[in-house]
């Protein structure tokens, strides 16, 4: 959750990919709070991404997140 200790701890070393490249609110939970984004993909400086998107899933009350991530040629 964006206001959680865990989220802020991860944000110190990693980037929230949805904030960098996502479109819209990025909500991932359909049931209790359909506007809430509770699923994340974090990347470190050695990775880069061309896209992230939310996808339909079956058998879950969450939408899926799909990202195209690759290792950069040179480490920072």
C-alpha positions, 0 to 999 in steps of 0.5 A: 500500500502506498502509505505503508512502511513496506512501500516506503522502505522499497522506494528507497532503493527501487522505483515504482514502475507504474509511477514511471510508465503506467497510465491512469490510477493503476488500480489492481484490486476489484473487490472491496476498493476498486480504485485501490492500487495494491500490486506493484512492480519495483525495479532497481537502477540496473533494469529498464522497462519499455512498458507496464500495463494492467491485464485481465485475469481469471480466478483472482480478485486482482488484475495482473500487471505485465511489464517488459523489463530488461537488464541494462547493458552497463551497471550504474 
